[in-house]
Amino acid sequence: MVEWWNIALGRGGPDGMAANPRTITDVQATILSAHENSTVEDKISFYNTWSKLYEQDMKLLDYQAPLLASTCLADVMLEDRDQALVLDVACGTGLVAAQLQKLGFCNFHGLDGSEEMLHLAQSKSLYQSIQKCILGAESLPLSSDIYDVVLIVGALSGGQVPYTTIRELRRVTKPGGFVCMTTRSNVSNQLYKTQLQALMEEMEQKRLWVKVKVQEIELWEKATSELESKGDSIYIPGTIYIYQKSRIQT
Ligand SMILES: C[S@@+](CC[C@H](N)C(=O)[O-])C[C@H]1O[C@@H](n2cnc3c(N)ncnc32)[C@H](O)[C@@H]1O
């Protein structure tokens, strides 16, 4: 039987062999097919199946989030990068740690819900520790106040990681440490983005953290449909947020 996701991934049959070289249209169809995933289990299953094509597909999509978020973080963290313990949440195949390593960071822990994505991340020998974790369903399997930096890139959006997970990201960050988060700013993610920002601001009002930097990026990645792009652009915009956890705990 040829499963629906094999059709979306352009695979010929159950042996998983690609029938043709992938094009941007294939990638757009694959990502659009994931929008039909109604449960977390469906979404994780989608990533498990997509894992081997993920990096080449994201290149076709001109996905720059790992580079942009890492550079944004490095701009505010000028010192002691080699000493910093970094948690890469929803690490996928390890694109974020690979970028951070080029900027002088070298101690990484990774978390993700997809075993297959984690398997590829593990094969890069970038992470000292890797754990499977379904975000939103459970608390992070980690103690409080242990990371100098926590990042989540490409996963805070509708149908993926619930925005309330940012409370957990802050919890595991050391007082004075940084939390770097990204979200898409395309039409279908507007409600999620508004809710995410409202919670970020509420947490700032409660003095749990302080906003350090917000960077709006026009060319985040190529759109998956005409409806998602703005004007003549074939790209959707995205946003990077950096918060610093308060040193004095209230
Ligand atoms: C678009 S990829 C981003 C991966 C990596 N951060 C990057 O930028 O390349 C989204 C990742 O989030 C993970 N993910 C999505 N929803 C999740 C959830 N609820 N719990 C855990 N992981 C989730 C997927 O398995 C996938 O690896």
The ligand as a Tripos MOL2 file, in Angstrom:
@<TRIPOS>MOLECULE
LIG
   27    29     1     0     0
SMALL
NO_CHARGES

@<TRIPOS>ATOM
      1 C1         10.5820   22.3830   11.0240 C.3       1 LIG1
      2 S1         11.3870   21.2350   12.0680 S.3       1 LIG1
      3 C2         12.6500   22.2960   12.8010 C.3       1 LIG1
      4 C3         13.8640   21.5000   13.1960 C.3       1 LIG1
      5 C4         15.0790   22.3420   13.5220 C.3       1 LIG1
      6 N1         14.8570   23.1390   14.7060 N.3       1 LIG1
      7 C5         15.4330   23.1950   12.3250 C.2       1 LIG1
      8 O1         15.2890   24.4210   12.3970 O.co2     1 LIG1
      9 O2         15.8330   22.6090   11.3080 O.co2     1 LIG1
     10 C6         10.2480   21.0330   13.4180 C.3       1 LIG1
     11 C7         10.7040   19.9970   14.4290 C.3       1 LIG1
     12 O3          9.8170   20.0620   15.5330 O.3       1 LIG1
     13 C8          9.4970   18.7370   15.9430 C.3       1 LIG1
     14 N2          8.1700   18.8070   16.5680 N.ar      1 LIG1
     15 C9          7.0260   19.3200   16.0330 C.ar      1 LIG1
     16 N3          6.0230   19.2590   16.9260 N.ar      1 LIG1
     17 C10         6.5500   18.6780   18.0380 C.ar      1 LIG1
     18 C11         6.0390   18.3620   19.3170 C.ar      1 LIG1
     19 N4          4.7540   18.6330   19.6630 N.pl3     1 LIG1
     20 N5          6.8650   17.7680   20.2250 N.ar      1 LIG1
     21 C12         8.1440   17.5170   19.9130 C.ar      1 LIG1
     22 N6          8.7070   17.8080   18.7400 N.ar      1 LIG1
     23 C13         7.9140   18.3990   17.8080 C.ar      1 LIG1
     24 C14         9.5390   17.8900   14.6980 C.3       1 LIG1
     25 O4          9.7830   16.5390   14.9840 O.3       1 LIG1
     26 C15        10.6700   18.5600   13.9150 C.3       1 LIG1
     27 O5         11.8990   17.9250   14.1500 O.3       1 LIG1
@<TRIPOS>BOND
     1     1     2 1
     2     2     3 1
     3     2    10 1
     4     3     4 1
     5     4     5 1
     6     5     6 1
     7     5     7 1
     8     7     8 2
     9     7     9 1
    10    10    11 1
    11    11    12 1
    12    11    26 1
    13    12    13 1
    14    13    14 1
    15    13    24 1
    16    14    15 ar
    17    14    23 ar
    18    15    16 ar
    19    16    17 ar
    20    17    18 ar
    21    17    23 ar
    22    18    19 1
    23    18    20 ar
    24    20    21 ar
    25    21    22 ar
    26    22    23 ar
    27    24    25 1
    28    24    26 1
    29    26    27 1
@<TRIPOS>SUBSTRUCTURE
     1 LIG1         1 GROUP 0 **** ****
